[in-house]
Amino acid sequence: AVITISSTMSGAKLRELGETIPLVSATRSVSDIDTVITDEAGAGKLVVDHLVTLGHHRIVHFAPPWRPSARVNSYSEAMIQAGLEPWIEDIEYDFDDVKHVTHRVMSSPNPPSAIYANNDVAAFAVLDALAEENFRVPEDVAVVGFDNLRASDLHSVSLTSVDQQPVLLGRLSVRAALARAHDRSISPIREVLAPRLVVRSSTAGTPPER
């Protein structure tokens, strides 16, 4: 059996692979194959509601360019529900590219007061770029990630992030793979985990008035 994590392969390719070997897609929802994911809609609302409660209105989401994306959709829907305009910037899975996009948006005439990165590694690149420009976090701009990696809890980082319950996610992925290997005829398995927003100092404080 194969468990893919945040696969960038097309859904059609994953389904084709799933026809030859038991396959589970972890952290990414793909129709017609076994999936274990975090509730993306709930996660987007948690992030946006948290930032709006702190007074943020210009909240940009850094996300990979492929669409449709449940994570992007959940952010956009939460922004619209809050009466705000979604602002999405495409990023590649490349540290330097994320830094370049961060520099560009922060030098715009009306920069964001909060940046919501698609994952924690991208958020680390955002924090690095902001430090290079001497922006203070969170006094000048708040930053949120997604994954809640161990490094996010370091005192030097202290990143607010969405926790995907990785231990439970891994356990359920293995259980789904074993079930599929045992019986290839069962209906597609879909496990959805409740997200939890872990608030740290990268979003504390009062948003800037620009």
Accessible surface in RSA format (square Angstrom, percent):
REM  Atomic radii and reference values for relative SASA: ProtOr
REM  Chains: A
REM  Algorithm: Lee & Richards
REM  Probe-radius: 1.40
REM  Slices: 20
REM RES _ NUM      All-atoms   Total-Side   Main-Chain    Non-polar    All polar
REM                ABS   REL    ABS   REL    ABS   REL    ABS   REL    ABS   REL
RES ALA A   1    76.81  70.6  15.45  23.8  61.36 139.6  15.56  21.9  61.25 162.3
RES VAL A   2    52.37  34.5  49.03  44.4   3.34   8.1  52.37  45.5   0.00   0.0
RES ILE A   3    63.11  35.9  37.65  28.1  25.46  61.4  37.65  27.1  25.46  69.1
RES THR A   4    19.98  14.2  15.08  15.3   4.90  11.7  19.82  26.6   0.16   0.2
RES ILE A   5   123.80  70.4 100.26  74.7  23.54  56.7 100.26  72.2  23.54  63.9
RES SER A   6    56.26  47.5  44.15  58.9  12.12  27.9  27.78  59.2  28.49  39.9
RES SER A   7    15.18  12.8   5.30   7.1   9.88  22.8  11.25  24.0   3.93   5.5
RES THR A   8    89.08  63.4  59.33  60.2  29.74  70.9  28.62  38.4  60.46  91.4
RES MET A   9    70.94  36.7  61.95  41.0   8.99  21.4  48.33  41.1  22.61  30.0
RES SER A  10    66.25  56.0  51.69  69.0  14.56  33.5  49.96 106.4  16.29  22.8
RES GLY A  11    15.88  19.6   0.00   N/A  15.88  19.6   8.53  23.4   7.35  16.5
RES ALA A  12    65.14  59.9  57.36  88.5   7.78  17.7  58.87  82.9   6.27  16.6
RES LYS A  13   105.10  51.3 102.89  63.1   2.20   5.2  61.59  55.4  43.51  46.3
RES LEU A  14     0.00   0.0   0.00   0.0   0.00   0.0   0.00   0.0   0.00   0.0
RES ARG A  15    76.05  31.9  73.63  37.5   2.42   5.8  23.18  31.7  52.87  32.0
RES GLU A  16    98.07  56.3  94.67  71.6   3.39   8.1  34.38  66.5  63.68  52.0
RES LEU A  17    59.97  33.4  55.96  40.0   4.02  10.1  59.78  42.0   0.19   0.5
RES GLY A  18    17.88  22.0   0.00   N/A  17.88  22.0   6.10  16.7  11.77  26.4
RES GLU A  19   139.66  80.2 109.02  82.5  30.64  73.0  42.87  82.9  96.79  79.0
RES THR A  20   105.46  75.0  73.58  74.6  31.88  76.0  72.87  97.9  32.60  49.3
RES ILE A  21    55.89  31.8  55.56  41.4   0.33   0.8  55.89  40.2   0.00   0.0
RES PRO A  22    16.38  11.9  16.06  14.6   0.33   1.2  16.38  13.5   0.00   0.0
RES LEU A  23     5.16   2.9   0.55   0.4   4.61  11.6   0.55   0.4   4.61  12.4
RES VAL A  24     0.00   0.0   0.00   0.0   0.00   0.0   0.00   0.0   0.00   0.0
RES SER A  25     0.24   0.2   0.24   0.3   0.00   0.0   0.00   0.0   0.24   0.3
RES ALA A  26     0.81   0.7   0.81   1.2   0.00   0.0   0.81   1.1   0.00   0.0
RES THR A  27    16.33  11.6   9.21   9.3   7.12  17.0   9.51  12.8   6.82  10.3
RES ARG A  28    61.42  25.8  57.52  29.3   3.90   9.3  27.48  37.6  33.94  20.6
RES SER A  29    50.79  42.9  26.03  34.7  24.76  57.0  12.92  27.5  37.87  53.1
RES VAL A  30     9.01   5.9   2.50   2.3   6.51  15.7   6.17   5.4   2.84   7.7
RES SER A  31    73.72  62.3  56.61  75.5  17.11  39.4  51.35 109.4  22.37  31.3
RES ASP A  32   108.65  76.1  82.65  82.3  26.00  61.5  18.41  43.3  90.24  90.0
RES ILE A  33    17.98  10.2   9.39   7.0   8.58  20.7  14.27  10.3   3.70  10.0
RES ASP A  34     1.92   1.3   0.63   0.6   1.30   3.1   0.07   0.2   1.86   1.9
RES THR A  35     1.90   1.4   1.90   1.9   0.00   0.0   1.08   1.5   0.82   1.2
RES VAL A  36     0.00   0.0   0.00   0.0   0.00   0.0   0.00   0.0   0.00   0.0
RES ILE A  37     7.18   4.1   7.18   5.3   0.00   0.0   7.18   5.2   0.00   0.0
RES THR A  38     0.57   0.4   0.15   0.2   0.41   1.0   0.15   0.2   0.41   0.6
RES ASP A  39    49.54  34.7  48.29  48.1   1.25   3.0   6.29  14.8  43.25  43.1
RES GLU A  40    17.60  10.1  14.50  11.0   3.10   7.4   6.84  13.2  10.76   8.8
RES ALA A  41    62.69  57.6  54.13  83.5   8.57  19.5  54.88  77.3   7.81  20.7
RES GLY A  42    21.79  26.9   0.00   N/A  21.79  26.9  20.06  55.1   1.73   3.9
RES ALA A  43     0.39   0.4   0.39   0.6   0.00   0.0   0.39   0.5   0.00   0.0
RES GLY A  44     0.24   0.3   0.00   N/A   0.24   0.3   0.00   0.0   0.24   0.5
RES LYS A  45   100.62  49.1 100.58  61.7   0.04   0.1  75.74  68.2  24.89  26.5
RES LEU A  46    67.84  37.8  64.60  46.2   3.23   8.1  65.62  46.1   2.22   6.0
RES VAL A  47     0.00   0.0   0.00   0.0   0.00   0.0   0.00   0.0   0.00   0.0
RES VAL A  48     0.00   0.0   0.00   0.0   0.00   0.0   0.00   0.0   0.00   0.0
RES ASP A  49    54.98  38.5  52.70  52.5   2.28   5.4  25.92  61.0  29.06  29.0
RES HIS A  50    34.89  19.1  27.31  19.0   7.58  19.4  19.83  20.4  15.06  17.5
RES LEU A  51     0.00   0.0   0.00   0.0   0.00   0.0   0.00   0.0   0.00   0.0
RES VAL A  52    45.28  29.8  37.99  34.4   7.29  17.6  37.99  33.0   7.29  19.8
RES THR A  53   118.08  84.0  85.56  86.7  32.52  77.5  69.56  93.4  48.52  73.3
RES LEU A  54    51.48  28.7  37.81  27.0  13.67  34.4  42.48  29.8   9.00  24.2
RES GLY A  55    32.28  39.8   0.00   N/A  32.28  39.8  23.54  64.6   8.74  19.6
RES HIS A  56     3.27   1.8   2.79   1.9   0.48   1.2   0.49   0.5   2.78   3.2
RES HIS A  57   109.75  60.0 101.10  70.3   8.65  22.1  74.73  77.0  35.01  40.7
RES ARG A  58    60.10  25.2  55.63  28.4   4.47  10.6  28.42  38.8  31.68  19.2
RES ILE A  59     0.90   0.5   0.00   0.0   0.90   2.2   0.00   0.0   0.90   2.5
RES VAL A  60     0.00   0.0   0.00   0.0   0.00   0.0   0.00   0.0   0.00   0.0
RES HIS A  61     0.00   0.0   0.00   0.0   0.00   0.0   0.00   0.0   0.00   0.0
RES PHE A  62     0.00   0.0   0.00   0.0   0.00   0.0   0.00   0.0   0.00   0.0
RES ALA A  63     0.02   0.0   0.02   0.0   0.00   0.0   0.02   0.0   0.00   0.0
RES PRO A  64     8.48   6.2   7.57   6.9   0.90   3.3   7.57   6.3   0.90   5.6
RES PRO A  65    54.76  39.9  40.54  37.0  14.22  51.7  40.70  33.6  14.07  87.4
RES TRP A  66   104.96  42.1  95.66  46.3   9.30  21.8  87.82  46.8  17.14  27.8
RES ARG A  67   103.67  43.5  70.39  35.9  33.27  79.2  53.95  73.7  49.72  30.1
RES PRO A  68   123.99  90.4 103.23  94.1  20.76  75.5 106.69  88.1  17.30 107.5
RES SER A  69    19.66  16.6  14.04  18.7   5.61  12.9   8.75  18.6  10.91  15.3
RES ALA A  70    51.29  47.2  35.04  54.1  16.25  37.0  39.23  55.2  12.06  31.9
RES ARG A  71    26.14  11.0  25.02  12.8   1.13   2.7   7.52  10.3  18.63  11.3
RES VAL A  72     5.57   3.7   5.57   5.0   0.00   0.0   5.57   4.8   0.00   0.0
RES ASN A  73    69.52  47.9  67.85  65.6   1.66   4.0  13.97  33.6  55.55  53.7
RES SER A  74     5.45   4.6   1.57   2.1   3.88   8.9   3.18   6.8   2.27   3.2
RES TYR A  75     0.00   0.0   0.00   0.0   0.00   0.0   0.00   0.0   0.00   0.0
RES SER A  76    21.67  18.3  21.67  28.9   0.00   0.0  16.91  36.0   4.76   6.7
RES GLU A  77    94.50  54.3  92.32  69.8   2.18   5.2  35.03  67.8  59.47  48.6
RES ALA A  78     4.85   4.5   1.31   2.0   3.55   8.1   2.92   4.1   1.94   5.1
RES MET A  79     0.22   0.1   0.22   0.1   0.00   0.0   0.22   0.2   0.00   0.0
RES ILE A  80   113.69  64.7 102.29  76.2  11.40  27.5 103.62  74.6  10.07  27.3
RES GLN A  81   131.94  73.8  92.53  67.6  39.41  93.8  44.91  95.6  87.03  66.0
RES ALA A  82    41.78  38.4   7.50  11.6  34.28  78.0  20.86  29.4  20.92  55.4
RES GLY A  83    67.92  83.8   0.00   N/A  67.92  83.8  36.97 101.5  30.95  69.3
RES LEU A  84    31.20  17.4  21.96  15.7   9.24  23.2  26.25  18.4   4.95  13.3
RES GLU A  85   144.92  83.2 130.72  98.9  14.20  33.8  56.51 109.3  88.41  72.2
RES PRO A  86    34.87  25.4  20.19  18.4  14.67  53.3  20.19  16.7  14.67  91.2
RES TRP A  87    65.75  26.4  61.67  29.9   4.08   9.6  58.65  31.3   7.10  11.5
RES ILE A  88    61.12  34.8  33.67  25.1  27.45  66.2  33.67  24.2  27.45  74.5
RES GLU A  89    25.74  14.8  24.51  18.5   1.23   2.9   1.72   3.3  24.02  19.6
RES ASP A  90    77.04  54.0  62.37  62.1  14.67  34.7  23.54  55.4  53.50  53.4
RES ILE A  91     2.52   1.4   1.73   1.3   0.79   1.9   2.51   1.8   0.00   0.0
RES GLU A  92    97.04  55.7  95.30  72.1   1.75   4.2  37.48  72.5  59.57  48.6
RES TYR A  93   119.01  55.6  80.43  45.8  38.58 100.4  74.92  56.3  44.09  54.4
RES ASP A  94    71.62  50.2  63.18  62.9   8.44  20.0  20.35  47.9  51.27  51.1
RES PHE A  95    89.52  44.8  78.66  48.7  10.86  28.3  81.15  49.2   8.37  24.0
RES ASP A  96   103.54  72.5  97.87  97.4   5.68  13.4  29.16  68.6  74.38  74.2
RES ASP A  97    40.65  28.5  35.24  35.1   5.41  12.8  12.90  30.4  27.74  27.7
RES VAL A  98     3.72   2.4   3.72   3.4   0.00   0.0   3.72   3.2   0.00   0.0
RES LYS A  99    33.13  16.2  33.13  20.3   0.00   0.0  10.52   9.5  22.61  24.1
RES HIS A 100   114.22  62.4 110.75  77.0   3.47   8.9  72.33  74.5  41.89  48.7
RES VAL A 101     6.45   4.2   6.45   5.8   0.00   0.0   6.45   5.6   0.00   0.0
RES THR A 102     0.87   0.6   0.87   0.9   0.00   0.0   0.87   1.2   0.00   0.0
RES HIS A 103    49.48  27.0  45.24  31.4   4.24  10.9  39.50  40.7   9.98  11.6
RES ARG A 104   111.97  47.0 103.53  52.8   8.43  20.1  61.83  84.5  50.14  30.4
RES VAL A 105     2.05   1.3   0.91   0.8   1.14   2.7   2.05   1.8   0.00   0.0
RES MET A 106    10.81   5.6   1.96   1.3   8.84  21.1   2.23   1.9   8.57  11.4
RES SER A 107    91.14  77.0  55.46  74.0  35.68  82.2  48.01 102.2  43.13  60.4
RES SER A 108    34.78  29.4  23.36  31.2  11.42  26.3  28.34  60.4   6.44   9.0
RES PRO A 109   144.09 105.0 103.09  94.0  40.99 149.0 116.18  95.9  27.91 173.4
RES ASN A 110    86.17  59.4  80.46  77.8   5.70  13.7  28.64  68.9  57.52  55.6
RES PRO A 111    12.44   9.1  12.44  11.3   0.00   0.0  12.44  10.3   0.00   0.0
RES PRO A 112     0.00   0.0   0.00   0.0   0.00   0.0   0.00   0.0   0.00   0.0
RES SER A 113     3.16   2.7   3.16   4.2   0.00   0.0   1.80   3.8   1.36   1.9
RES ALA A 114     0.14   0.1   0.14   0.2   0.00   0.0   0.14   0.2   0.00   0.0
RES ILE A 115     0.04   0.0   0.00   0.0   0.04   0.1   0.00   0.0   0.04   0.1
RES TYR A 116     0.16   0.1   0.16   0.1   0.00   0.0   0.00   0.0   0.16   0.2
RES ALA A 117     0.00   0.0   0.00   0.0   0.00   0.0   0.00   0.0   0.00   0.0
RES ASN A 118    11.74   8.1  11.74  11.3   0.00   0.0   0.00   0.0  11.74  11.4
RES ASN A 119    18.51  12.8  18.51  17.9   0.00   0.0   8.63  20.8   9.88   9.6
RES ASP A 120     0.00   0.0   0.00   0.0   0.00   0.0   0.00   0.0   0.00   0.0
RES VAL A 121    81.95  53.9  81.95  74.2   0.00   0.0  81.95  71.2   0.00   0.0
RES ALA A 122     6.70   6.2   3.82   5.9   2.87   6.5   6.31   8.9   0.38   1.0
RES ALA A 123     0.00   0.0   0.00   0.0   0.00   0.0   0.00   0.0   0.00   0.0
RES PHE A 124    42.46  21.2  37.86  23.4   4.61  12.0  38.77  23.5   3.69  10.6
RES ALA A 125     0.17   0.2   0.17   0.3   0.00   0.0   0.17   0.2   0.00   0.0
RES VAL A 126     0.00   0.0   0.00   0.0   0.00   0.0   0.00   0.0   0.00   0.0
RES LEU A 127    30.90  17.2  26.53  19.0   4.37  11.0  26.78  18.8   4.12  11.1
RES ASP A 128    59.06  41.4  53.94  53.7   5.12  12.1  13.06  30.7  46.00  45.9
RES ALA A 129     0.13   0.1   0.00   0.0   0.13   0.3   0.06   0.1   0.07   0.2
RES LEU A 130     0.82   0.5   0.57   0.4   0.25   0.6   0.82   0.6   0.00   0.0
RES ALA A 131    66.26  60.9  47.58  73.4  18.68  42.5  54.07  76.1  12.19  32.3
RES GLU A 132    99.18  56.9  65.12  49.3  34.07  81.1  42.83  82.9  56.35  46.0
RES GLU A 133    88.67  50.9  69.13  52.3  19.54  46.5  10.38  20.1  78.29  63.9
RES ASN A 134   129.01  89.0 105.24 101.7  23.77  57.2  31.37  75.5  97.64  94.4
RES PHE A 135    55.17  27.6  45.50  28.2   9.68  25.2  45.72  27.7   9.45  27.1
RES ARG A 136   142.34  59.8 137.20  69.9   5.14  12.2  62.67  85.6  79.67  48.3
RES VAL A 137    46.76  30.8  17.96  16.3  28.80  69.4  17.96  15.6  28.80  78.1
RES PRO A 138    15.72  11.5  14.02  12.8   1.69   6.1  14.02  11.6   1.69  10.5
RES GLU A 139    82.74  47.5  76.37  57.8   6.38  15.2  33.06  63.9  49.68  40.6
RES ASP A 140    25.60  17.9  25.58  25.5   0.02   0.0   3.67   8.6  21.93  21.9
RES VAL A 141     0.00   0.0   0.00   0.0   0.00   0.0   0.00   0.0   0.00   0.0
RES ALA A 142     0.34   0.3   0.29   0.5   0.04   0.1   0.33   0.5   0.01   0.0
RES VAL A 143     0.03   0.0   0.00   0.0   0.03   0.1   0.03   0.0   0.00   0.0
RES VAL A 144     0.12   0.1   0.12   0.1   0.00   0.0   0.12   0.1   0.00   0.0
RES GLY A 145     0.00   0.0   0.00   N/A   0.00   0.0   0.00   0.0   0.00   0.0
RES PHE A 146     0.00   0.0   0.00   0.0   0.00   0.0   0.00   0.0   0.00   0.0
RES ASP A 147    31.30  21.9  25.91  25.8   5.39  12.7   5.80  13.6  25.50  25.4
RES ASN A 148    29.60  20.4  16.90  16.3  12.69  30.6   0.01   0.0  29.59  28.6
RES LEU A 149    71.36  39.7  66.57  47.6   4.79  12.0  70.15  49.3   1.21   3.3
RES ARG A 150   222.13  93.3 208.55 106.3  13.58  32.3  88.95 121.6 133.18  80.7
RES ALA A 151    37.59  34.6  32.68  50.4   4.92  11.2  35.55  50.1   2.05   5.4
RES SER A 152     0.00   0.0   0.00   0.0   0.00   0.0   0.00   0.0   0.00   0.0
RES ASP A 153    91.70  64.2  78.28  77.9  13.42  31.7  13.14  30.9  78.56  78.3
RES LEU A 154    97.93  54.5  95.15  68.1   2.78   7.0  97.87  68.7   0.06   0.2
RES HIS A 155   187.96 102.7 161.42 112.2  26.54  67.9 112.73 116.2  75.24  87.5
RES SER A 156   107.78  91.1  62.59  83.5  45.19 104.1  58.19 123.9  49.59  69.5
RES VAL A 157    38.97  25.6  25.40  23.0  13.56  32.7  26.92  23.4  12.04  32.7
RES SER A 158    23.91  20.2  23.33  31.1   0.59   1.4  10.89  23.2  13.02  18.2
RES LEU A 159     0.00   0.0   0.00   0.0   0.00   0.0   0.00   0.0   0.00   0.0
RES THR A 160     0.00   0.0   0.00   0.0   0.00   0.0   0.00   0.0   0.00   0.0
RES SER A 161     0.00   0.0   0.00   0.0   0.00   0.0   0.00   0.0   0.00   0.0
RES VAL A 162     0.00   0.0   0.00   0.0   0.00   0.0   0.00   0.0   0.00   0.0
RES ASP A 163    13.88   9.7  13.88  13.8   0.00   0.0   0.00   0.0  13.88  13.8
RES GLN A 164    15.48   8.7  14.96  10.9   0.52   1.2   4.09   8.7  11.38   8.6
RES GLN A 165    60.83  34.0  54.68  40.0   6.15  14.6  22.34  47.6  38.49  29.2
RES PRO A 166    82.65  60.2  73.74  67.2   8.91  32.4  75.54  62.4   7.11  44.2
RES VAL A 167   110.25  72.5 100.27  90.8   9.97  24.0 107.06  93.0   3.18   8.6
RES LEU A 168    59.95  33.4  58.66  42.0   1.29   3.2  58.66  41.2   1.29   3.5
RES LEU A 169    13.90   7.7  13.90   9.9   0.00   0.0  13.90   9.8   0.00   0.0
RES GLY A 170    30.82  38.0   0.00   N/A  30.82  38.0  30.61  84.0   0.20   0.5
RES ARG A 171   146.15  61.4 135.61  69.1  10.54  25.1  64.42  88.0  81.73  49.5
RES LEU A 172    17.06   9.5  15.97  11.4   1.09   2.8  15.97  11.2   1.09   2.9
RES SER A 173     1.86   1.6   1.86   2.5   0.00   0.0   1.86   4.0   0.00   0.0
RES VAL A 174    75.90  49.9  75.87  68.7   0.03   0.1  75.90  66.0   0.00   0.0
RES ARG A 175   141.13  59.3 138.77  70.7   2.36   5.6  61.24  83.7  79.88  48.4
RES ALA A 176     3.92   3.6   1.13   1.7   2.79   6.4   3.57   5.0   0.35   0.9
RES ALA A 177     6.09   5.6   6.06   9.3   0.03   0.1   6.09   8.6   0.00   0.0
RES LEU A 178   119.70  66.7 115.29  82.5   4.40  11.1 115.73  81.3   3.96  10.7
RES ALA A 179    38.40  35.3  27.83  43.0  10.56  24.0  36.31  51.1   2.09   5.5
RES ARG A 180    25.94  10.9  25.94  13.2   0.00   0.0  11.60  15.8  14.35   8.7
RES ALA A 181    56.32  51.8  30.41  46.9  25.91  58.9  31.39  44.2  24.93  66.0
RES HIS A 182   165.09  90.2 133.23  92.6  31.85  81.5  88.94  91.7  76.14  88.6
RES ASP A 183    54.15  37.9  50.05  49.8   4.09   9.7  15.88  37.4  38.26  38.2
RES ARG A 184   109.95  46.2  88.49  45.1  21.46  51.1  51.55  70.5  58.40  35.4
RES SER A 185   100.66  85.1  64.14  85.6  36.52  84.1  54.94 117.0  45.72  64.1
RES ILE A 186    59.42  33.8  45.79  34.1  13.63  32.9  52.79  38.0   6.64  18.0
RES SER A 187    88.37  74.7  74.01  98.8  14.36  33.1  38.40  81.8  49.98  70.0
RES PRO A 188    77.62  56.6  59.15  53.9  18.47  67.1  59.33  49.0  18.29 113.7
RES ILE A 189    36.27  20.6  31.42  23.4   4.85  11.7  35.91  25.9   0.36   1.0
RES ARG A 190   142.27  59.7 112.93  57.6  29.34  69.9  53.25  72.8  89.02  54.0
RES GLU A 191    49.02  28.1  48.16  36.4   0.86   2.1   3.33   6.4  45.68  37.3
RES VAL A 192    73.67  48.5  43.59  39.5  30.08  72.5  43.59  37.9  30.08  81.6
RES LEU A 193    13.38   7.5  10.77   7.7   2.61   6.6  13.38   9.4   0.00   0.0
RES ALA A 194    70.97  65.3  60.30  93.0  10.67  24.3  62.99  88.7   7.98  21.1
RES PRO A 195    22.93  16.7   8.14   7.4  14.79  53.8   8.14   6.7  14.79  91.9
RES ARG A 196   134.52  56.5 131.93  67.3   2.59   6.2  61.41  83.9  73.11  44.3
RES LEU A 197    30.12  16.8  10.47   7.5  19.65  49.4  10.47   7.4  19.65  52.9
RES VAL A 198    25.25  16.6  22.31  20.2   2.94   7.1  25.25  21.9   0.00   0.0
RES VAL A 199    81.65  53.7  54.02  48.9  27.63  66.6  54.02  46.9  27.63  74.9
RES ARG A 200    36.29  15.2  25.85  13.2  10.44  24.8  21.16  28.9  15.13   9.2
RES SER A 201    60.06  50.8  54.39  72.6   5.67  13.1  42.24  90.0  17.82  25.0
RES SER A 202     2.84   2.4   0.76   1.0   2.08   4.8   2.84   6.1   0.00   0.0
RES THR A 203     0.71   0.5   0.00   0.0   0.71   1.7   0.00   0.0   0.71   1.1
RES ALA A 204    49.22  45.3  42.94  66.3   6.28  14.3  48.06  67.7   1.16   3.1
RES GLY A 205    48.46  59.8   0.00   N/A  48.46  59.8  34.27  94.1  14.18  31.8
RES THR A 206   111.30  79.2  97.42  98.8  13.88  33.1  64.19  86.2  47.11  71.2
RES PRO A 207    15.35  11.2  10.98  10.0   4.37  15.9  11.29   9.3   4.05  25.2
RES PRO A 208    30.50  22.2  14.14  12.9  16.36  59.5  23.91  19.7   6.59  41.0
RES GLU A 209   170.44  97.9 138.20 104.6  32.24  76.8  65.26 126.2 105.18  85.9
RES ARG A 210   114.99  48.3  44.94  22.9  70.05 166.8  68.09  93.1  46.90  28.4
END  Absolute sums over single chains surface
CHAIN  1 A    10236.4       8213.4       2023.1       5949.4       4287.0
END  Absolute sums over all chains
TOTAL         10236.4       8213.4       2023.1       5949.4       4287.0
